[in-house]
Amino acid sequence: MATQTKLSLISACGIALLLFISVSLARSDEKSISYSLVPPPSCLNNLGENVVFENINNGQAEVAAAMAKRDKRGNPVVYRFNYKYSPQPLQHFMDLHECAHHQTGDVDLPHPPRNSPDHMMNESIADCIATLRIRDEIGTGRDVVLQAVQQLVEDMVKIGFSATTTYSRKSNILNCLEKEEAAEAFIDRILRHRELR
Ligand SMILES: [Zn+2]
């Protein structure tokens, strides 16, 4: 019974969430600042397909955001919207967060309702994978994570997320930073729980 419950919970968590999250508002007093773009990370989805990162500057507002999905031809892609408005640590974080939605299979699973517990679970997992990858793959990775989380928190406050949501997201990221586990092992556990591996 316990196993049954666990399995159904896990499969419910499997839902993809596309867009969220990594919405990042440029600071209103820094509208003229343009940050150079970081090179995209290597990213393979759970099926071993290469994920392509595509820059889109749509000229709307001073908002950076990212989205993981399959394009019209069915290829896995991460769209990077207006990245020049985000500092580089946050760019790394958004890239790897969106990559994580491909790595965990979120993109190909049914999407849970926005802001539902299942959705938030997927977001926490993606944040954790991004945190572990930055920590382990980028020089001075811990510092990059700490800078990214600070920038993320500032943006979430400006966008209007509640203090509770902002705090819990930050806490999750900081907890993940201390995990004695590499991203690959973490992803492996998720995929096995979802019976995708
Ligand atoms: Zn997300």
Residues whose N, C-alpha, C, O or C-beta is under 5 A from the ligand:
A	BS01	ZN	L17 L18 F20 I21 E123 A126
